[in-house]
Amino acid sequence: MRVVWKFPLTAYDVDLSMPVGAKVVHVAWQEHIGLPMVWAEVSTEAATEIRHFTVVGTGHPIADGYWHVGSWLDRELVFHLYEAKAADL
C-alpha cells in the first residue's frame, strides 16, 4: 500500500530509515512539534534503507554529491534539505 509518512529532521546531518523507493514530497517546519519534517510517499511493503540528509542554510556551501530535496521557512530564515546520492555513501 502507498501512503505518506513523515520523518523528523532532528539534526543538521541525519540518517533516516525509510522504505526503499520512498519519494520525498514535502519539507516544512512543523510549529507544534518544533522541528522541520520530511513527508515522503512510501510503500508499506518495502524493505527499509538508510538515507543521509543534510541541512544547509542560505549562503552556506553545499557538499559535492548531494542533491536538493526541498526548502522551508523557519521564522525569518530559509533552510535547504539535501540528500546524499547513493553512490556517494
Backbone as a printed PyTorch tensor [residue, N CA C, xyz], in Angstrom:
tensor([[[ 0.8420, -1.1760,  0.0000],
         [ 0.0000,  0.0000,  0.0000],
         [ 0.8890,  1.2400,  0.0000]],

        [[ 0.5090,  2.2480, -0.7880],
         [ 1.2280,  3.5210, -0.8030],
         [ 0.5630,  4.4820,  0.1690]],

        [[ 1.3970,  5.1250,  0.9750],
         [ 0.9280,  6.1170,  1.9420],
         [ 1.9810,  7.2130,  2.0490]],

        [[ 1.6420,  8.3030,  2.7100],
         [ 2.6120,  9.3510,  3.0160],
         [ 2.9400,  9.2550,  4.5030]],

        [[ 4.2330,  9.1520,  4.7880],
         [ 4.7320,  9.1650,  6.1660],
         [ 5.5600, 10.4200,  6.3660]],

        [[ 5.6920, 10.8420,  7.6260],
         [ 6.5730, 11.9760,  7.9110],
         [ 7.7240, 11.5300,  8.7900]],

        [[ 8.8490, 12.2200,  8.5930],
         [10.0910, 11.8950,  9.2760],
         [10.6720, 13.1830,  9.8480]],

        [[11.0300, 13.2180, 11.1310],
         [11.5880, 14.4430, 11.7240],
         [13.0590, 14.6250, 11.3700]],

        [[13.4330, 15.8640, 11.1670],
         [14.8440, 16.2170, 10.9790],
         [15.3520, 16.7090, 12.3260]],

        [[15.9960, 15.8340, 13.0650],
         [16.3960, 16.1310, 14.4460],
         [17.8070, 16.6940, 14.5540]],

        [[18.5150, 16.7980, 13.4220],
         [19.8820, 17.3360, 13.4050],
         [20.1510, 17.9020, 12.0160]],

        [[21.2560, 18.6330, 11.8790],
         [21.6220, 19.1750, 10.5600],
         [22.0950, 18.0780,  9.6160]],

        [[22.6980, 17.0340, 10.1500],
         [23.0510, 15.8350,  9.3840],
         [22.3160, 14.6800, 10.0240]],

        [[21.4990, 13.9950,  9.2310],
         [20.6690, 12.9480,  9.8180],
         [20.5190, 11.7790,  8.8520]],

        [[20.5690, 10.5760,  9.4130],
         [20.2680,  9.3600,  8.6640],
         [18.8340,  8.9810,  8.9900]],

        [[18.0390,  8.7680,  7.9480],
         [16.6460,  8.3720,  8.1400],
         [16.4370,  6.9740,  7.5790]],

        [[15.7800,  6.1370,  8.3440],
         [15.3960,  4.8120,  7.8740],
         [14.0570,  4.9660,  7.1660]],

        [[14.0710,  4.7280,  5.8550],
         [12.8710,  4.9110,  5.0320],
         [12.6690,  3.6660,  4.1780]],

        [[11.4260,  3.3740,  3.8050],
         [11.2050,  2.2750,  2.8700],
         [11.9410,  2.5290,  1.5470]],

        [[12.4920,  1.4800,  0.9780],
         [13.1850,  1.5870, -0.3100],
         [12.2340,  2.2040, -1.3340]],

        [[12.7370,  3.1730, -2.0870],
         [11.9360,  3.8370, -3.1090],
         [11.0970,  4.9900, -2.6020]],

        [[11.2370,  5.3450, -1.3190],
         [10.4600,  6.4610, -0.7690],
         [10.7190,  7.7260, -1.5900]],

        [[ 9.6570,  8.4500, -1.8920],
         [ 9.7600,  9.6800, -2.6840],
         [ 9.3900, 10.8670, -1.7970]],

        [[10.3600, 11.7530, -1.5550],
         [10.0960, 12.9420, -0.7460],
         [ 9.1220, 13.8370, -1.5090]],

        [[ 8.0320, 14.2130, -0.8360],
         [ 7.0150, 15.0420, -1.4840],
         [ 6.8890, 16.4320, -0.8610]],

        [[ 7.4410, 16.6140,  0.3620],
         [ 7.3150, 17.9220,  1.0100],
         [ 8.3030, 18.0220,  2.1660]],

        [[ 8.7740, 19.2430,  2.4080],
         [ 9.6320, 19.5440,  3.5650],
         [ 9.1020, 20.8400,  4.1580]],

        [[ 8.8890, 20.8680,  5.4770],
         [ 8.3710, 22.0820,  6.1060],
         [ 8.6560, 22.0660,  7.6050]],

        [[ 8.6300, 23.2630,  8.1780],
         [ 8.7220, 23.4130,  9.6290],
         [ 7.3560, 23.0850, 10.2070]],

        [[ 7.3070, 22.2080, 11.2100],
         [ 6.0430, 21.8860, 11.8630],
         [ 6.0540, 22.5340, 13.2420]],

        [[ 5.3520, 23.6460, 13.3430],
         [ 5.4090, 24.5210, 14.5190],
         [ 5.0840, 23.7940, 15.8220]],

        [[ 4.0220, 23.0240, 15.8660],
         [ 3.6210, 22.4020, 17.1350],
         [ 4.5990, 21.3180, 17.6000]],

        [[ 5.4440, 20.8250, 16.6970],
         [ 6.4760, 19.8580, 17.0750],
         [ 7.8030, 20.5720, 17.3220]],

        [[ 8.0040, 21.7000, 16.6470],
         [ 9.2280, 22.4700, 16.8070],
         [10.4090, 21.9090, 16.0220]],

        [[10.1080, 21.2070, 14.9400],
         [11.1550, 20.6010, 14.1070],
         [10.7570, 20.6920, 12.6370]],

        [[11.7570, 20.7010, 11.7520],
         [11.4290, 20.5150, 10.3440],
         [11.0940, 19.0460, 10.1170]],

        [[10.2030, 18.8010,  9.1810],
         [ 9.7610, 17.4430,  8.8800],
         [ 9.8750, 17.1870,  7.3890]],

        [[10.0800, 15.9170,  7.0520],
         [10.0860, 15.4550,  5.6690],
         [ 8.8840, 14.5340,  5.5050]],

        [[ 8.0770, 14.8010,  4.4840],
         [ 6.9710, 13.9150,  4.1490],
         [ 7.3690, 13.1470,  2.9040]],

        [[ 7.1790, 11.8330,  2.9210],
         [ 7.5660, 11.0010,  1.7870],
         [ 6.4650,  9.9940,  1.4760]],

        [[ 6.2620,  9.7950,  0.1950],
         [ 5.3560,  8.7470, -0.2590],
         [ 6.1380,  7.4370, -0.2020]],

        [[ 5.5710,  6.4590,  0.4980],
         [ 6.2760,  5.1920,  0.7100],
         [ 5.3660,  4.0190,  0.3940]],

        [[ 6.0010,  2.8820,  0.1620],
         [ 5.2840,  1.6180,  0.0720],
         [ 5.4380,  0.9240,  1.4140]],

        [[ 4.3360,  0.5960,  2.0440],
         [ 4.3970, -0.0380,  3.3660],
         [ 4.9370, -1.4630,  3.2920]],

        [[ 4.9910, -2.0560,  2.0900],
         [ 5.5050, -3.4140,  1.9400],
         [ 7.0120, -3.4420,  1.6700]],

        [[ 7.6180, -2.3020,  1.3950],
         [ 9.0320, -2.2570,  1.0170],
         [ 9.9420, -2.4500,  2.2220]],

        [[11.1030, -3.0500,  1.9650],
         [12.1510, -3.1250,  2.9830],
         [12.6450, -1.7040,  3.2570]],

        [[13.3810, -1.5180,  4.3350],
         [13.8860, -0.1770,  4.6520],
         [15.3530, -0.0410,  4.2660]],

        [[15.7570,  1.2030,  4.1030],
         [17.1500,  1.5440,  3.8250],
         [17.4680,  2.8230,  4.5780]],

        [[18.7420,  3.0650,  4.7980],
         [19.1820,  4.2900,  5.4530],
         [19.5220,  5.3120,  4.3730]],

        [[18.9620,  6.5120,  4.5090],
         [19.2500,  7.6110,  3.5830],
         [19.7910,  8.7860,  4.3880]],

        [[20.8470,  9.4080,  3.8570],
         [21.5100, 10.5040,  4.5670],
         [21.0860, 11.8510,  4.0070]],

        [[20.6750, 12.7410,  4.9230],
         [20.2470, 14.0870,  4.5680],
         [21.0770, 15.1030,  5.3390]],

        [[21.2500, 16.2790,  4.7490],
         [21.9320, 17.3700,  5.4260],
         [21.1710, 18.6650,  5.1860]],

        [[21.1630, 19.5250,  6.1820],
         [20.5030, 20.8230,  6.1120],
         [21.5610, 21.8850,  5.8490]],

        [[21.2720, 22.7690,  4.9010],
         [22.1910, 23.8360,  4.5290],
         [21.4500, 25.1600,  4.6240]],

        [[22.0490, 26.1130,  5.3010],
         [21.4700, 27.4490,  5.3710],
         [21.7580, 28.2210,  4.0920]],

        [[20.9070, 29.1770,  3.7750],
         [21.1280, 30.0240,  2.6080],
         [22.4940, 30.6910,  2.7130]],

        [[23.2670, 30.6390,  1.6330],
         [24.5830, 31.2510,  1.5980],
         [25.7110, 30.3580,  2.0930]],

        [[25.3770, 29.1730,  2.5930],
         [26.3940, 28.2400,  3.0860],
         [26.7790, 27.2570,  1.9850]],

        [[27.9990, 26.7130,  2.0260],
         [28.4370, 25.7970,  0.9730],
         [27.6590, 24.4840,  0.9850]],

        [[27.5130, 23.9180, -0.2040],
         [26.8370, 22.6340, -0.3970],
         [27.8960, 21.6090, -0.7830]],

        [[27.9760, 20.5260, -0.0510],
         [28.9650, 19.4820, -0.3400],
         [28.6640, 18.8170, -1.6790]],

        [[29.7230, 18.4210, -2.3740],
         [29.5500, 17.6520, -3.6030],
         [28.8440, 16.3420, -3.2740]],

        [[28.1150, 15.8150, -4.2160],
         [27.4680, 14.5230, -4.0310],
         [26.1030, 14.5920, -3.3700]],

        [[25.5360, 15.7830, -3.2600],
         [24.2010, 15.9420, -2.6730],
         [23.2780, 16.6000, -3.6810]],

        [[21.9890, 16.2470, -3.6300],
         [21.0140, 16.9360, -4.4730],
         [19.9220, 17.5470, -3.6120]],

        [[19.3270, 18.6210, -4.1200],
         [18.3070, 19.3720, -3.3870],
         [17.0110, 18.5790, -3.3120]],

        [[16.4450, 18.5050, -2.1100],
         [15.2000, 17.7840, -1.8730],
         [14.0540, 18.7580, -1.6260]],

        [[14.3210, 19.8430, -0.8970],
         [13.2800, 20.8130, -0.5800],
         [13.8320, 21.9040,  0.3160]],

        [[13.0320, 22.9260,  0.5120],
         [13.4090, 24.0650,  1.3630],
         [12.2320, 24.4230,  2.2500]],

        [[12.5190, 25.0900,  3.3680],
         [11.4430, 25.5350,  4.2480],
         [11.8360, 26.8270,  4.9400]],

        [[10.8240, 27.5320,  5.3850],
         [10.9920, 28.7920,  6.1080],
         [10.8420, 28.5060,  7.6010]],

        [[11.8420, 28.9470,  8.3720],
         [11.8040, 28.8420,  9.8340],
         [11.9010, 30.2590, 10.3690]],

        [[10.7610, 30.8280, 10.6580],
         [10.6600, 32.2330, 11.0500],
         [11.2080, 33.0930,  9.9170]],

        [[12.3170, 33.8080, 10.0990],
         [12.8360, 34.6700,  9.0380],
         [13.9500, 34.0060,  8.2220]],

        [[14.3220, 32.7690,  8.5360],
         [15.4130, 32.0810,  7.8410],
         [14.8720, 30.9960,  6.9110]],

        [[15.5770, 30.7690,  5.8080],
         [15.2220, 29.6870,  4.8860],
         [16.3300, 28.6420,  4.9320]],

        [[15.9370, 27.3890,  5.1090],
         [16.8610, 26.2620,  5.1290],
         [16.5740, 25.3530,  3.9450]],

        [[17.6010, 24.6120,  3.5350],
         [17.5060, 23.7730,  2.3530],
         [17.9540, 22.3650,  2.7120]],

        [[17.1770, 21.3780,  2.3070],
         [17.4800, 19.9810,  2.6030],
         [18.0880, 19.3230,  1.3750]],

        [[19.2340, 18.6740,  1.5940],
         [19.9360, 17.9550,  0.5310],
         [20.0870, 16.4900,  0.9400]],

        [[20.0450, 15.6140, -0.0480],
         [20.2440, 14.1900,  0.2020],
         [21.5090, 13.7290, -0.4940]],

        [[22.2600, 12.8660,  0.1740],
         [23.4580, 12.2860, -0.4260],
         [23.0350, 11.3190, -1.5220]],

        [[23.7100, 11.3890, -2.6500],
         [23.4610, 10.4250, -3.7160],
         [23.9500,  9.0620, -3.2440]],

        [[23.2020,  8.0330, -3.5310],
         [23.5070,  6.6820, -3.0390],
         [24.9250,  6.2420, -3.3880]],

        [[25.4080,  6.5850, -4.5630],
         [26.7540,  6.1650, -4.9760],
         [27.8360,  6.8360, -4.1470]],

        [[27.5070,  7.9590, -3.4770],
         [28.4900,  8.7080, -2.6920],
         [28.5270,  8.2800, -1.2290]],

        [[27.6730,  7.3740, -0.8330],
         [27.6460,  6.9440,  0.5760],
         [28.7450,  5.9560,  0.8630]]])
